Amino acid sequence: MIRLKEKHRTFTNAFRIMAIKLEALPGVMAKDIAEILEIHPLNEH
């Protein structure tokens, strides 16, 4: 079986700043932020 190399997304500084601001909001869960940003919840940290 041939294994294809997975695509890695690169994130801009603006994207990272938005993620940090969302994470700082009170009561917002990581899974909700991940859904908004269309990333896996474990990628947020």
MDTraj code that builds the backbone (N, CA, C; nanometers):
import mdtraj as md
import numpy as np

residues = "MET ILE ARG LEU LYS GLU LYS HIS ARG THR PHE THR ASN ALA PHE ARG ILE MET ALA ILE LYS LEU GLU ALA LEU PRO GLY VAL MET ALA LYS ASP ILE ALA GLU ILE LEU GLU ILE HIS PRO LEU ASN GLU HIS".split()
xyz = np.array([
    [0.0840, -0.1184, 0.0000],
    [0.0000, 0.0000, 0.0000],
    [0.0890, 0.1256, 0.0000],
    [0.0568, 0.2174, -0.0847],
    [0.1308, 0.3433, -0.0943],
    [0.0674, 0.4430, 0.0011],
    [0.1494, 0.5008, 0.0843],
    [0.0992, 0.5998, 0.1787],
    [0.1292, 0.7393, 0.1254],
    [0.0255, 0.8171, 0.1066],
    [0.0427, 0.9527, 0.0565],
    [0.0798, 1.0447, 0.1719],
    [0.1634, 1.1389, 0.1441],
    [0.2043, 1.2346, 0.2450],
    [0.0853, 1.3235, 0.2801],
    [0.0625, 1.3408, 0.4090],
    [-0.0490, 1.4244, 0.4521],
    [-0.0190, 1.5710, 0.4240],
    [-0.1234, 1.6434, 0.3900],
    [-0.1078, 1.7866, 0.3681],
    [-0.1049, 1.8570, 0.5031],
    [-0.0135, 1.9498, 0.5170],
    [-0.0049, 2.0293, 0.6384],
    [-0.0487, 2.1710, 0.6062],
    [-0.1394, 2.2205, 0.6878],
    [-0.1826, 2.3585, 0.6697],
    [-0.0838, 2.4516, 0.7373],
    [-0.0608, 2.5640, 0.6763],
    [0.0188, 2.6674, 0.7419],
    [-0.0762, 2.7785, 0.7812],
    [-0.0528, 2.8338, 0.8964],
    [-0.1418, 2.9360, 0.9487],
    [-0.0708, 3.0704, 0.9534],
    [-0.1419, 3.1730, 0.9099],
    [-0.0861, 3.3076, 0.9113],
    [-0.0852, 3.3604, 1.0546],
    [-0.0079, 3.4658, 1.0757],
    [-0.0056, 3.5287, 1.2076],
    [-0.1426, 3.5828, 1.2445],
    [-0.2166, 3.6342, 1.1471],
    [-0.3513, 3.6864, 1.1734],
    [-0.4430, 3.5749, 1.2222],
    [-0.4312, 3.4572, 1.1620],
    [-0.5111, 3.3418, 1.2034],
    [-0.4767, 3.3028, 1.3466],
    [-0.3478, 3.2992, 1.3774],
    [-0.3030, 3.2625, 1.5122],
    [-0.3510, 3.3625, 1.6165],
    [-0.3443, 3.4917, 1.5837],
    [-0.3907, 3.5955, 1.6757],
    [-0.5405, 3.5812, 1.7008],
    [-0.6173, 3.5533, 1.5954],
    [-0.7608, 3.5344, 1.6111],
    [-0.7893, 3.4149, 1.7025],
    [-0.7146, 3.3077, 1.6865],
    [-0.7331, 3.1890, 1.7696],
    [-0.7038, 3.2209, 1.9159],
    [-0.5997, 3.2972, 1.9411],
    [-0.5644, 3.3346, 2.0780],
    [-0.6727, 3.4223, 2.1390],
    [-0.7241, 3.5169, 2.0615],
    [-0.8305, 3.6046, 2.1130],
    [-0.9568, 3.5246, 2.1437],
    [-0.9903, 3.4283, 2.0589],
    [-1.1076, 3.3455, 2.0842],
    [-1.0884, 3.2615, 2.2104],
    [-0.9689, 3.2107, 2.2290],
    [-0.9407, 3.1264, 2.3449],
    [-0.9483, 3.2065, 2.4751],
    [-0.9206, 3.3347, 2.4675],
    [-0.9229, 3.4199, 2.5865],
    [-1.0642, 3.4567, 2.6304],
    [-1.1630, 3.4344, 2.5449],
    [-1.3009, 3.4685, 2.5807],
    [-1.3519, 3.3752, 2.6898],
    [-1.4180, 3.4303, 2.7913],
    [-1.4692, 3.3460, 2.8993],
    [-1.5828, 3.2558, 2.8510],
    [-1.5799, 3.1311, 2.8946],
    [-1.6871, 3.0374, 2.8632],
    [-1.6789, 2.9716, 2.7270],
    [-1.5767, 3.0026, 2.6495],
    [-1.5631, 2.9431, 2.5163],
    [-1.4787, 2.8165, 2.5289],
    [-1.5293, 2.7061, 2.4753],
    [-1.4593, 2.5784, 2.4852],
    [-1.3709, 2.5565, 2.3624],
    [-1.2643, 2.4800, 2.3823],
    [-1.1688, 2.4532, 2.2745],
    [-1.2376, 2.3896, 2.1541],
    [-1.3334, 2.3010, 2.1774],
    [-1.4010, 2.2355, 2.0653],
    [-1.4805, 2.3351, 1.9826],
    [-1.5350, 2.4382, 2.0473],
    [-1.6092, 2.5408, 1.9742],
    [-1.5155, 2.6260, 1.8885],
    [-1.3999, 2.6605, 1.9450],
    [-1.3013, 2.7377, 1.8696],
    [-1.2517, 2.6567, 1.7500],
    [-1.2245, 2.5296, 1.7738],
    [-1.1772, 2.4425, 1.6657],
    [-1.2797, 2.4346, 1.5538],
    [-1.4053, 2.4277, 1.5899],
    [-1.5114, 2.4219, 1.4886],
    [-1.5174, 2.5514, 1.4081],
    [-1.5063, 2.6633, 1.4772],
    [-1.5096, 2.7938, 1.4101],
    [-1.3915, 2.8073, 1.3131],
    [-1.2734, 2.7645, 1.3593],
    [-1.1513, 2.7806, 1.2788],
    [-1.1269, 2.6645, 1.1824],
    [-1.2153, 2.5633, 1.1886],
    [-1.2044, 2.4461, 1.1025],
    [-1.0706, 2.3742, 1.1213],
    [-1.0337, 2.3527, 1.2493],
    [-0.9134, 2.2776, 1.2823],
    [-0.9508, 2.1678, 1.3803],
    [-0.8614, 2.0732, 1.3988],
    [-0.8835, 1.9674, 1.4972],
    [-0.8646, 2.0266, 1.6362],
    [-0.9481, 1.9903, 1.7335],
    [-0.9371, 2.0483, 1.8682],
    [-0.7980, 2.0365, 1.9308],
    [-0.7247, 1.9321, 1.9010],
    [-0.5921, 1.9175, 1.9584],
    [-0.4884, 2.0065, 1.8930],
    [-0.5196, 2.0629, 1.7772],
    [-0.4252, 2.1518, 1.7084],
    [-0.4252, 2.2920, 1.7666],
    [-0.5192, 2.3189, 1.8524],
    [-0.5330, 2.4542, 1.9034],
    [-0.4214, 2.4932, 1.9987],
    [-0.3626, 2.4008, 2.0682],
    [-0.2628, 2.4326, 2.1712],
    [-0.1272, 2.4500, 2.1109],
])
top = md.Topology()
chain = top.add_chain()
for i, resn in enumerate(residues, 1):
    res = top.add_residue(resn, chain, resSeq=i)
    for name in ("N", "CA", "C"):
        top.add_atom(name, md.element.get_by_symbol(name[0]), res)
traj = md.Trajectory(xyz[None], top)
